[in-house]
Amino acid sequence: MTMDINCDIGEVPEMIEGGGQESILPHLTSVNIACGGHAGDERMMRVSVDQARRYGLKIGAHPSYPDRANFGRLELDMPLGAVEQTVHEQILALVKICGGIAHVKPHGALYNQAARDEKLAMAVARGVGRFSRTVTLVGLAGSKMLDVFRSEGFPVLAEGFADRRYESDGSLRNRRLPGALIQDPSDAAAQAVRLAKSGVAETICIHGDTPGAAMIAAAVSKALRGASS
């Protein structure tokens, strides 16, 4: 089964310097690079872009709330105009280094809030639109954000998660709750195959900061290649 496998990278200096980040990349087809909001700086972006190109991966921007103290995972009541502006600025920070991007995927709390808040999703779309309306926007499969992105004329990719538990309404389980992360590679691979076969997801995410991310990515890639449509 052919399926895009993406990963959020450029977020953890220790992973970049220690080689942990690069060990994930052979199992992917695309990456979402942090661009200064929740994590990342010019050096980390540059290294991540170079690594992604080495493996022939599609490069996307991974903008977030500008909240490095909480790694962009705290929900904020931020004015919509400010959200639009920070998304735009973060994209430009990455484009300055890599020259162009294939997609944009919001990060953390911004992603999860936009999945259920159409006005916030619109602010994200408008921030991206100030750069380009031809890039693909990635969002939670089955969520309102994808409808908003489509209404603004963007191509979209519906995303499923190999390493996160879901609630019954299709939202991601809060990371503060027990069992929110799937760390067993075989369990993550099985979930990825279920999502892919269901037709719900068009791209599967593995978080770069999930413990054992490289093993999870390898298991997911192998399982998807071996799965029949």
Secondary structure, DSSP 8 states (H G I E B T S, - for coil): ---EEEEEES--HHHHHHTHHHHHGGG-SEEEEE-SSSS--HHHHHHHHHHHHHTT-EEEEE---S-GGGTT-S-----HHHHHHHHHHHHHHHHHHHS--SEE---HHHHHHHHH-HHHHHHHHHHHHTT-SSSEEEEETTSHHHHHHHHTT--EEEEEESSB-B-TTS-B--TTSTT-B---HHHHHHHHHHHHHHT--SEEEEETTSTTHHHHHHHHHHHHHH---
